[in-house]
Amino acid sequence: MYNKGDEIIELDAIFYRRIYRGDKKYIDKKTGRPTSRAFTPRPNKDDGKLSVDLSSLITPKNSCGDLLKFTLYSVTLQTINSIELKAIYDPVKYIFNNQEITNKAHSYITGFDEDDESKAGTLARSSKNIL
């Protein structure tokens, strides 16, 4: 098991990325595939980190949450590493309906260059639809 901040190195690791289902910025309406924007950290919000869940620690349904609002794609650590990005284990706690929730699967992908969408594009093209 990993500790918060550890780099994930299991070569067969798979990560889930939750994407807004109905937003044309994230899903190309012609192809139904995610756009590079769906795999790009938001400027001034994400600190260059793309939020994902480590699939071995969560079910697809729990990772996706609201199936009407979101869709779920997977990307492999091999793809992440092949474009010189890293996956970091980062469990988080948050408040939902006045209850503290811990997402033990939360991780992030880091190493993006703000001026280069090619890495995000590679992640989007290599991703596989889960839900």
MARVOGU-771607 format. One record per residue: residue number from 1; residue in one letter; z, x, y of N, C-alpha, C, O, CB in turn. Coordinates in steps of 0.02 Angstrom, whole numbers. Each point is the difference from the previous one (the first is absolute). Glycine has a CB too. Layout:
N
+-----+---------+--------+--------+--------+--------+--------+--------+--------+--------+--------+--------+--------+--------+--------+--------+--------+
! num ! residuo !   n_zz !   n_xx !   n_yy !  ca_zz !  ca_xx !  ca_yy !   c_zz !   c_xx !   c_yy !   o_zz !   o_xx !   o_yy !  cb_zz !  cb_xx !  cb_yy !
+-----+---------+--------+--------+--------+--------+--------+--------+--------+--------+--------+--------+--------+--------+--------+--------+--------+
! NUM !       A !      Z !      X !      Y !      Z !      X !      Y !      Z !      X !      Y !      Z !      X !      Y !      Z !      X !      Y !
...
+-----+---------+--------+--------+--------+--------+--------+--------+--------+--------+--------+--------+--------+--------+--------+--------+--------+
This chain:
131
+-----+---------+--------+--------+--------+--------+--------+--------+--------+--------+--------+--------+--------+--------+--------+--------+--------+
! num ! residuo !   n_zz !   n_xx !   n_yy !  ca_zz !  ca_xx !  ca_yy !   c_zz !   c_xx !   c_yy !   o_zz !   o_xx !   o_yy !  cb_zz !  cb_xx !  cb_yy !
+-----+---------+--------+--------+--------+--------+--------+--------+--------+--------+--------+--------+--------+--------+--------+--------+--------+
!   1 !       M !      0 !     42 !    -60 !      0 !    -42 !     60 !      0 !     44 !     62 !     23 !     57 !     -1 !     38 !   -149 !    -60 !
!   2 !       Y !    -87 !     65 !    113 !     -5 !     36 !     63 !     57 !    -17 !     47 !     32 !    -52 !     -6 !   -156 !     52 !     -7 !
!   3 !       N !    137 !     46 !     59 !     47 !    -11 !     55 !    -41 !    -12 !     63 !    -57 !     22 !      6 !    146 !     50 !    -60 !
!   4 !       K !    -59 !   -108 !    102 !    -34 !    -14 !     63 !    -26 !     65 !     30 !     38 !     49 !      7 !     36 !   -151 !     13 !
!   5 !       G !   -138 !    103 !     -2 !    -31 !     58 !     30 !    -36 !     46 !    -48 !    -34 !     47 !     21 !    121 !    -55 !     63 !
!   6 !       D !    -79 !     -4 !   -149 !    -34 !     41 !    -50 !    -75 !    -16 !     -2 !    -20 !    -57 !      7 !    126 !     62 !    -75 !
!   7 !       E !   -146 !     47 !     58 !    -71 !    -10 !    -11 !    -10 !    -26 !    -71 !     30 !     27 !    -47 !    -61 !     64 !    130 !
!   8 !       I !    -10 !   -142 !    -91 !    -15 !    -28 !    -66 !    -55 !     42 !    -31 !    -53 !      9 !     30 !     88 !   -126 !      5 !
!   9 !       I !    -22 !    143 !    -94 !    -46 !     47 !    -31 !    -26 !    -21 !    -68 !    -39 !     36 !    -31 !     99 !     52 !     92 !
!  10 !       E !    -39 !   -146 !    -86 !    -25 !    -24 !    -64 !    -75 !    -16 !      6 !    -18 !    -46 !     37 !    133 !     -3 !    -67 !
!  11 !       L !   -156 !     87 !     -3 !    -72 !     -7 !      9 !    -27 !    -69 !    -18 !    -53 !    -19 !     24 !     44 !    139 !    -47 !
!  12 !       D !     45 !   -158 !    -19 !    -23 !    -67 !    -17 !     31 !    -54 !     44 !     -8 !    -59 !    -14 !     -6 !     99 !   -103 !
!  13 !       A !     48 !    -20 !    171 !     31 !    -48 !     45 !    -53 !    -43 !     35 !    -54 !     23 !     19 !    150 !     56 !     -1 !
!  14 !       I !    -78 !   -143 !    -11 !    -43 !    -49 !     33 !     42 !    -33 !     55 !     59 !    -12 !     -9 !   -130 !     -8 !    -96 !
!  15 !       F !     38 !      6 !    161 !     35 !    -31 !     56 !    -33 !    -65 !     19 !    -62 !     -7 !     -4 !     97 !    120 !     46 !
!  16 !       Y !      5 !   -162 !    -21 !    -25 !    -64 !     24 !     -1 !      0 !     76 !     47 !     24 !     33 !     -2 !    -83 !   -136 !
!  17 !       R !    -99 !     32 !    131 !     -6 !     -8 !     72 !    -13 !    -74 !     13 !    -49 !    -28 !    -24 !      5 !    147 !     41 !
!  18 !       R !     89 !   -150 !     22 !     -6 !    -71 !     17 !    -44 !     -5 !     63 !     10 !     36 !     49 !    105 !    -63 !    -99 !
!  19 !       I !   -164 !    -19 !     48 !    -48 !     -7 !     54 !     -5 !    -74 !     20 !      0 !    -44 !    -43 !    -65 !    146 !      2 !
!  20 !       Y !     62 !   -115 !    107 !    -10 !    -69 !     22 !    -64 !    -28 !    -28 !    -54 !     29 !      9 !    118 !     -5 !     97 !
!  21 !       R !    -58 !    -80 !   -140 !    -56 !    -30 !    -36 !    -55 !    -26 !     47 !    -59 !     10 !    -14 !    139 !    -41 !    -76 !
!  22 !       G !    -63 !     -2 !    143 !    -49 !    -34 !     41 !    -21 !     36 !     63 !    -33 !    -29 !     43 !     80 !    -73 !    -87 !
!  23 !       D !    -29 !    164 !     52 !    -14 !     37 !     62 !    -62 !     43 !     -9 !     -1 !     45 !    -41 !    123 !    -45 !     71 !
!  24 !       K !   -174 !    -15 !     10 !    -64 !     37 !     -7 !      6 !     73 !     19 !    -45 !     39 !    -16 !    -14 !   -145 !     39 !
!  25 !       K !    114 !    126 !     10 !     11 !     70 !     15 !     19 !     39 !    -63 !    -11 !     60 !     -4 !     47 !    -90 !    121 !
!  26 !       Y !     -8 !     -5 !   -166 !     25 !     32 !    -60 !    -42 !    -13 !    -63 !     -1 !     41 !    -46 !    112 !    -49 !     97 !
!  27 !       I !   -144 !    -49 !    -53 !    -42 !    -18 !    -58 !    -69 !    -16 !     26 !     -9 !    -44 !     42 !    109 !      0 !   -108 !
!  28 !       D !   -151 !     79 !     40 !    -69 !    -11 !     20 !    -23 !    -67 !    -31 !     -1 !     -7 !    -61 !    -22 !    133 !     69 !
!  29 !       K !      5 !   -173 !     33 !    -18 !    -67 !    -24 !    -64 !      1 !    -43 !     -7 !    -41 !    -45 !     61 !     -8 !    147 !
!  30 !       K !    -99 !     96 !    -90 !    -61 !      3 !    -39 !     12 !     27 !    -70 !    -27 !    -26 !    -49 !    -37 !     43 !    155 !
!  31 !       T !    105 !     34 !   -112 !     10 !     33 !    -65 !     65 !    -22 !    -34 !      7 !      6 !    -61 !    -71 !     90 !    104 !
!  32 !       G !    112 !   -121 !     -4 !     65 !    -17 !    -27 !     45 !     60 !    -12 !     55 !     -7 !    -26 !   -108 !    -91 !    -26 !
!  33 !       R !     30 !    157 !     72 !     36 !     63 !    -10 !     42 !     16 !     62 !    -17 !    -21 !     56 !    -74 !     63 !   -133 !
!  34 !       P !    145 !     -4 !     67 !     39 !     20 !     58 !    -39 !     49 !     44 !    -41 !     39 !    -25 !    146 !    -56 !    -41 !
!  35 !       T !    -92 !     15 !    130 !    -31 !     46 !     47 !     45 !     62 !      6 !     56 !      1 !    -25 !   -111 !    -96 !     89 !
!  36 !       S !     30 !    147 !    -32 !     40 !     60 !     10 !     62 !    -16 !     41 !     52 !     33 !     -8 !   -155 !     38 !      2 !
!  37 !       R !     99 !   -120 !     50 !     57 !    -19 !     41 !     59 !    -23 !    -41 !     58 !      8 !     20 !   -137 !    -40 !     71 !
!  38 !       A !     66 !      2 !   -149 !     53 !    -23 !    -45 !     40 !     58 !    -29 !     55 !     -9 !    -25 !   -124 !    -91 !     -3 !
!  39 !       F !     40 !    160 !     31 !     33 !     60 !    -27 !     12 !     52 !     54 !      4 !     60 !    -14 !    -58 !    -82 !    -96 !
!  40 !       T !     59 !     -2 !    173 !     13 !     44 !     56 !     69 !    -16 !     30 !     14 !    -58 !     15 !   -139 !     67 !      9 !
!  41 !       P !    168 !     41 !    -16 !     64 !    -12 !     34 !    -13 !    -25 !     71 !    -46 !     24 !     34 !    103 !     65 !   -104 !
!  42 !       R !    -17 !   -136 !     93 !     -8 !    -28 !     67 !     24 !     51 !     52 !     56 !     26 !     -5 !    -42 !   -144 !    -40 !
!  43 !       P !    -55 !    131 !     96 !     22 !     46 !     52 !     62 !    -27 !     36 !      6 !    -60 !     11 !   -125 !     99 !      4 !
!  44 !       N !    163 !      4 !      3 !     61 !    -17 !     37 !     49 !    -44 !    -38 !     50 !    -23 !     29 !   -117 !     33 !     73 !
!  45 !       K !     55 !    -23 !   -166 !     46 !    -42 !    -39 !     21 !     33 !    -65 !     58 !     -4 !    -20 !   -110 !    -96 !     71 !
!  46 !       D !      4 !    132 !    -85 !     13 !     24 !    -68 !     14 !     75 !     -5 !     12 !     26 !    -54 !    -84 !   -118 !     16 !
!  47 !       D !     70 !    126 !     94 !     15 !     72 !      1 !    -43 !     39 !    -50 !     23 !     48 !    -31 !     94 !    -75 !     65 !
!  48 !       G !   -180 !      5 !    -42 !    -46 !     34 !    -45 !     13 !    -12 !    -74 !    -27 !     36 !    -42 !     17 !     48 !    129 !
!  49 !       K !     51 !   -134 !   -103 !     18 !    -14 !    -70 !    -28 !    -68 !    -20 !     10 !    -50 !     35 !     95 !    120 !    -23 !
!  50 !       L !   -138 !    -72 !    -69 !    -28 !    -62 !    -27 !     48 !    -27 !    -53 !     12 !     32 !    -51 !   -131 !      6 !     75 !
!  51 !       S !    145 !    -97 !    -12 !     49 !    -30 !    -45 !    -33 !    -25 !    -64 !    -50 !    -36 !      2 !    118 !      3 !     98 !
!  52 !       V !    -39 !     51 !   -157 !    -23 !    -20 !    -66 !     61 !    -10 !    -46 !     56 !     17 !     19 !   -167 !     46 !     -3 !
!  53 !       D !     99 !    -91 !    -74 !     52 !     -7 !    -51 !    -21 !     38 !    -62 !    -58 !     -3 !    -21 !     93 !   -109 !     66 !
!  54 !       L !     12 !    148 !    -75 !    -12 !     35 !    -63 !     -1 !    -52 !    -56 !     50 !    -33 !    -13 !      5 !    140 !     55 !
!  55 !       S !   -112 !   -115 !    -74 !    -10 !    -56 !    -47 !     47 !      1 !    -60 !     15 !    -53 !    -28 !   -133 !     53 !     62 !
!  56 !       S !    142 !     58 !    -53 !     45 !      3 !    -58 !     69 !    -29 !     15 !     40 !    -10 !    -46 !   -102 !    112 !      8 !
!  57 !       L !     76 !   -117 !    101 !     66 !    -25 !     19 !      0 !    -72 !     26 !     52 !    -25 !     22 !    -22 !    142 !      4 !
!  58 !       I !    -88 !   -150 !    -28 !     -4 !    -68 !     27 !    -57 !    -37 !    -33 !    -49 !     30 !    -22 !     97 !      9 !    132 !
!  59 !       T !    -42 !   -105 !   -114 !    -55 !    -40 !    -27 !    -52 !    -12 !     55 !     18 !      3 !     59 !     61 !    -59 !   -142 !
!  60 !       P !   -141 !     43 !     65 !    -50 !    -14 !     51 !     20 !    -60 !     44 !     -9 !      2 !     61 !    -78 !     44 !   -137 !
!  61 !       K !    113 !    -99 !     45 !     19 !    -59 !     39 !     55 !     15 !     50 !     -4 !    -22 !     57 !    -28 !    -49 !   -155 !
!  62 !       N !     82 !    110 !     79 !     54 !     17 !     46 !    -25 !     46 !     55 !     23 !     -4 !     57 !     60 !    -10 !   -150 !
!  63 !       S !   -129 !     58 !     77 !    -28 !     45 !     50 !    -41 !    -39 !     51 !      2 !     14 !     60 !     -3 !     79 !   -143 !
!  64 !       C !    -37 !   -142 !     60 !    -43 !    -39 !     44 !     39 !    -49 !     42 !    -15 !     -9 !     60 !    -76 !     21 !   -144 !
!  65 !       G !    140 !    -45 !     55 !     39 !    -49 !     37 !    -38 !    -66 !      5 !     -9 !    -34 !    -51 !     63 !    125 !    116 !
!  66 !       D !    -76 !   -109 !     -6 !    -34 !    -63 !     13 !    -74 !      4 !    -21 !    -40 !     31 !     34 !    120 !    -54 !     63 !
!  67 !       L !    -96 !     -7 !   -155 !    -68 !      4 !    -27 !    -52 !    -37 !     42 !    -60 !     13 !     -6 !    111 !     -3 !   -106 !
!  68 !       L !    -29 !    -57 !    153 !    -47 !    -35 !     43 !    -18 !     43 !     61 !    -55 !     -6 !     27 !    103 !   -104 !    -65 !
!  69 !       K !     -2 !    151 !     59 !     -9 !     42 !     60 !    -27 !     69 !    -15 !    -37 !     29 !     40 !    130 !    -92 !     11 !
!  70 !       F !    -76 !     90 !   -110 !    -18 !     69 !    -17 !    -39 !      5 !    -65 !      3 !    -44 !    -43 !     99 !     82 !    104 !
!  71 !       T !   -138 !     17 !    -68 !    -31 !     20 !    -62 !     27 !     69 !    -16 !     28 !     33 !     43 !   -134 !   -103 !    -22 !
!  72 !       L !     97 !     93 !    -82 !     30 !     63 !    -21 !    -53 !     45 !    -32 !    -38 !    -22 !    -43 !    149 !    -35 !     26 !
!  73 !       Y !   -113 !    119 !     40 !    -45 !     51 !    -28 !     41 !     59 !    -25 !     56 !     12 !     23 !   -149 !    -48 !     56 !
!  74 !       S !     64 !     72 !   -125 !     33 !     60 !    -26 !    -42 !     62 !     16 !    -61 !     -4 !      6 !    116 !    -64 !    -99 !
!  75 !       V !    -20 !    124 !     98 !    -33 !     64 !      9 !     40 !     52 !    -40 !     61 !     -5 !     -5 !   -105 !    -26 !    122 !
!  76 !       T !      9 !     79 !   -145 !     33 !     49 !    -44 !     23 !     61 !     39 !    -27 !     17 !     52 !    -43 !    -57 !   -147 !
!  77 !       L !    120 !     73 !     68 !     23 !     63 !     29 !    -56 !     52 !     -4 !     -5 !     42 !     45 !    124 !    -68 !    -77 !
!  78 !       Q !   -159 !     25 !    -20 !    -55 !     48 !     -5 !    -48 !     -7 !     59 !    -22 !     51 !     27 !     31 !    -55 !   -152 !
!  79 !       T !    -24 !    -57 !    145 !    -42 !    -11 !     58 !     35 !     24 !     63 !    -30 !     34 !     42 !    -24 !   -132 !    -97 !
!  80 !       I !    117 !     81 !     62 !     39 !     21 !     59 !      0 !     76 !      7 !    -14 !     26 !     54 !     87 !   -129 !    -65 !
!  81 !       N !    -58 !    137 !    -43 !      3 !     73 !      1 !    -69 !     32 !     10 !     -5 !     53 !     30 !    106 !    -59 !   -103 !
!  82 !       S !   -153 !    -26 !     47 !    -67 !     28 !      5 !    -25 !      5 !     72 !    -46 !     39 !     14 !     23 !    -86 !   -127 !
!  83 !       I !     52 !      7 !    157 !    -21 !      4 !     71 !     56 !     30 !     44 !      5 !    -13 !     60 !    -79 !    -88 !    -78 !
!  84 !       E !    115 !    141 !    -16 !     52 !     39 !     34 !     53 !    -42 !     36 !     24 !     18 !     53 !   -109 !     70 !    -40 !
!  85 !       L !    101 !   -145 !    -44 !     56 !    -41 !     23 !     56 !      7 !    -50 !    -11 !     23 !    -56 !    -66 !   -106 !    116 !
!  86 !       K !    137 !     62 !    -40 !     58 !      2 !    -45 !     34 !    -68 !     -1 !     -3 !    -38 !     48 !     20 !    161 !    -24 !
!  87 !       A !     14 !   -138 !    -81 !     40 !    -61 !     -7 !     73 !     20 !     -2 !     20 !     45 !    -38 !   -113 !   -106 !    -25 !
!  88 !       I !    134 !     27 !    103 !     71 !     16 !      7 !     41 !    -62 !    -18 !    -15 !    -55 !     23 !    -10 !    140 !     67 !
!  89 !       Y !     75 !    -75 !   -132 !     45 !    -55 !    -20 !     47 !    -17 !     59 !     31 !     45 !     28 !    -36 !     -8 !   -151 !
!  90 !       D !      9 !   -101 !    140 !     37 !    -20 !     60 !     30 !    -71 !     -8 !    -22 !    -45 !     35 !    -53 !    119 !     34 !
!  91 !       P !    124 !    -83 !   -114 !     28 !    -68 !     -7 !     29 !    -23 !     67 !     28 !     39 !     39 !     -1 !    -16 !   -160 !
!  92 !       V !    -35 !    -88 !    134 !     22 !    -28 !     65 !     45 !    -61 !    -11 !     -4 !    -34 !    -52 !   -101 !     77 !    107 !
!  93 !       K !    146 !    -56 !     -6 !     41 !    -61 !      2 !    -20 !    -40 !     61 !    -15 !     28 !     53 !    112 !     29 !   -113 !
!  94 !       Y !    -97 !   -123 !     53 !    -16 !    -43 !     56 !     36 !    -67 !    -10 !     25 !    -14 !    -54 !   -138 !     70 !     71 !
!  95 !       I !    116 !    -95 !     36 !     34 !    -65 !     -2 !    -53 !    -55 !     -6 !    -47 !     -3 !     39 !    144 !     47 !     31 !
!  96 !       F !    -88 !    -88 !   -119 !    -44 !    -57 !    -10 !     43 !    -61 !    -16 !     39 !      2 !    -48 !   -134 !     72 !      6 !
!  97 !       N !     88 !   -127 !     82 !     41 !    -60 !     -8 !     75 !     16 !     -3 !     36 !    -25 !    -43 !   -131 !    -29 !    -18 !
!  98 !       N !    116 !     96 !    106 !     70 !     21 !      6 !     27 !     38 !    -61 !     60 !      4 !    -10 !    -43 !   -102 !     84 !
!  99 !       Q !    -62 !    125 !   -114 !     20 !     40 !    -58 !    -31 !     69 !      5 !    -57 !      8 !     21 !     68 !   -112 !    -93 !
! 100 !       E !     29 !    154 !     53 !    -27 !     68 !     -1 !    -40 !     10 !    -64 !     25 !    -11 !    -55 !     72 !     54 !    125 !
! 101 !       I !   -159 !    -23 !    -62 !    -46 !     12 !    -56 !    -15 !     74 !     -3 !     -9 !     32 !     52 !    -42 !   -148 !    -40 !
! 102 !       T !     49 !    144 !    -72 !    -20 !     70 !     -9 !    -66 !      1 !    -38 !     -6 !    -29 !    -54 !    127 !     68 !     55 !
! 103 !       N !   -169 !     -5 !     27 !    -64 !     10 !    -34 !      1 !     72 !    -28 !    -15 !     47 !     36 !    -47 !   -131 !     39 !
! 104 !       K !     80 !     90 !   -138 !      5 !     65 !    -32 !    -68 !     30 !    -15 !     -5 !     59 !    -17 !    113 !    -95 !    -33 !
! 105 !       A !   -161 !     -3 !     55 !    -68 !     25 !    -14 !    -35 !     28 !     62 !    -51 !     33 !     -6 !     44 !   -117 !    -86 !
! 106 !       H !     35 !     69 !    151 !    -34 !     20 !     61 !    -12 !     75 !      4 !     45 !     41 !    -14 !      7 !   -139 !     71 !
! 107 !       S !   -112 !    115 !    -38 !    -20 !     69 !      9 !    -48 !      1 !     60 !    -15 !    -53 !     28 !     30 !     82 !   -153 !
! 108 !       Y !    -39 !     29 !    143 !    -52 !      3 !     51 !    -47 !     57 !    -15 !     17 !     49 !    -33 !     61 !    -98 !    118 !
! 109 !       I !   -138 !     41 !    -58 !    -51 !     52 !     -5 !     -4 !     34 !     68 !     -2 !    -34 !     51 !    -65 !    -30 !   -141 !
! 110 !       T !     67 !    129 !     90 !      0 !     37 !     63 !    -51 !     57 !     -1 !    -23 !     21 !    -53 !    144 !    -50 !     68 !
! 111 !       G !   -138 !     53 !     45 !    -48 !     54 !      7 !    -64 !    -21 !     33 !    -49 !     38 !      1 !     98 !     12 !   -101 !
! 112 !       F !    -50 !   -110 !    128 !    -59 !    -26 !     34 !    -12 !     37 !     66 !     48 !     20 !     34 !    -30 !   -133 !    -88 !
! 113 !       D !    -81 !    120 !     73 !    -19 !     24 !     66 !    -19 !    -61 !     40 !    -45 !    -37 !    -19 !      5 !    151 !    -26 !
! 114 !       E !     73 !   -124 !    102 !    -12 !    -61 !     41 !    -73 !     -9 !     19 !    -23 !    -56 !      9 !    138 !     67 !     34 !
! 115 !       D !   -152 !     44 !    -35 !    -69 !     -5 !     23 !    -51 !     -3 !    -56 !    -60 !      0 !     13 !     95 !     62 !     87 !
! 116 !       D !    -13 !    -66 !   -162 !    -45 !      2 !    -57 !     15 !    -59 !    -46 !     53 !     -2 !    -31 !    -61 !    128 !     39 !
! 117 !       E !    -40 !   -173 !    -13 !      9 !    -58 !    -44 !    -27 !     12 !    -70 !      2 !    -45 !    -41 !     -8 !    -27 !    142 !
! 118 !       S !    -20 !    132 !   -114 !    -32 !     11 !    -65 !     50 !     -4 !    -58 !    -17 !    -24 !    -54 !    -67 !     96 !    111 !
! 119 !       K !    145 !    -48 !    -47 !     50 !     -3 !    -54 !     19 !    -73 !    -14 !      6 !    -20 !    -58 !     38 !    134 !     91 !
! 120 !       A !    -35 !   -153 !     20 !     16 !    -71 !     -9 !    -59 !    -35 !    -34 !     10 !    -44 !    -42 !     65 !     46 !    144 !
! 121 !       G !   -136 !     17 !    -84 !    -59 !    -29 !    -31 !     -4 !     16 !    -74 !    -18 !    -42 !    -40 !    -41 !     51 !    149 !
! 122 !       T !     76 !     53 !   -127 !      1 !     19 !    -70 !     51 !    -41 !    -39 !    -14 !    -22 !    -56 !    -22 !    138 !     87 !
! 123 !       L !     96 !   -125 !     -2 !     51 !    -41 !    -33 !    -25 !    -72 !     -9 !      9 !    -29 !    -54 !     82 !    101 !    103 !
! 124 !       A !   -122 !   -100 !      2 !    -25 !    -69 !     -3 !    -54 !     -7 !    -54 !      2 !    -46 !    -40 !     25 !     31 !    163 !
! 125 !       R !    -74 !     61 !   -124 !    -55 !     -3 !    -49 !     24 !     10 !    -71 !    -29 !    -29 !    -47 !    -49 !     71 !    135 !
! 126 !       S !    128 !     -2 !    -98 !     24 !     14 !    -68 !     53 !    -49 !    -24 !     20 !      2 !    -58 !    -46 !    118 !     78 !
! 127 !       S !     50 !   -163 !     24 !     53 !    -47 !    -19 !    -27 !    -54 !    -47 !    -59 !    -16 !     -1 !    117 !     38 !    112 !
! 128 !       K !    -11 !    -50 !   -149 !    -17 !    -53 !    -48 !     42 !    -62 !     16 !     60 !      5 !     12 !    -91 !     80 !   -102 !
! 129 !       N !     -2 !   -142 !     89 !     35 !    -63 !     14 !     46 !    -19 !    -58 !    -21 !      0 !    -58 !    -75 !    -37 !    128 !
! 130 !       I !    159 !     22 !    -53 !     50 !    -19 !    -50 !     14 !    -75 !      3 !      0 !    -33 !    -52 !     52 !    148 !     61 !
! 131 !       L !    -41 !   -141 !     51 !     13 !    -72 !     10 !    -40 !    -26 !     59 !      4 !    -60 !     16 !    112 !     73 !    -62 !
+-----+---------+--------+--------+--------+--------+--------+--------+--------+--------+--------+--------+--------+--------+--------+--------+--------+
